């Protein structure tokens, strides 16, 4: 029912979507798995089940972004820093098929974007990321998801607006609208070798046609993000969870 461990990971991605500057993060993290009736934290992420029927279910989803120090130069030089942001909200899920070895589902998450410097928090709009996700579980666990993103005008302004006070000849004032935010594809693969877990992901972002694509803060419309991690599982419950699955 639960597993507990510790791991390390290496993640490489742009400072923000549309930035050419790349940051590398090496982090330690707790490895936690919990398979309760209503709360689950496992290979599909963290979910709180609100309701479930034969094909439909509702849970909640979480995402986030890292802080950006504008003093590092680049197009955001002399502008305010970007605080790390937490995205959280409900998700409606329609499962086209599900078995003990695979799932194919449409996910419809709507998440509020909350930026914080750990002293104060501020709401920066919302995002909507409808996407198809397929998972296959065997000796290796494979996952792929693809879909567009949409954001509120306040969300786009947080990352891509240039207020008149910060405008320069090379960085004119700019204020984006809400709407289309680009397209995202994510691939993942993982495997457990006894008590050792190894996982990796690869994500491609395409911002062409996004409402903010002409922002002076957007350096590139395409980006690739990647990460790899491993964890050692040192404890697990004696109680096992029986998963009832309807083949469809």
Protein Blocks (a to p, Z undefined) as FASTA:
>chain_A
ZZcddddddddddfbghiabdcdddddddddddddfkbccdfkopcddfbdcfkbccddd
ddddddddfkngpjlgoiacddddddddddddddfbdcfkbccddddddddddddehlac
cdebjadddddddddddfbccddddddddddfklmmmmmpccfklgcfklccddddedde
bjcddddddddehjaccddddddddfehiaklmpckbmbfbdcdddddddddfbdcfbdc
ddddddZZ
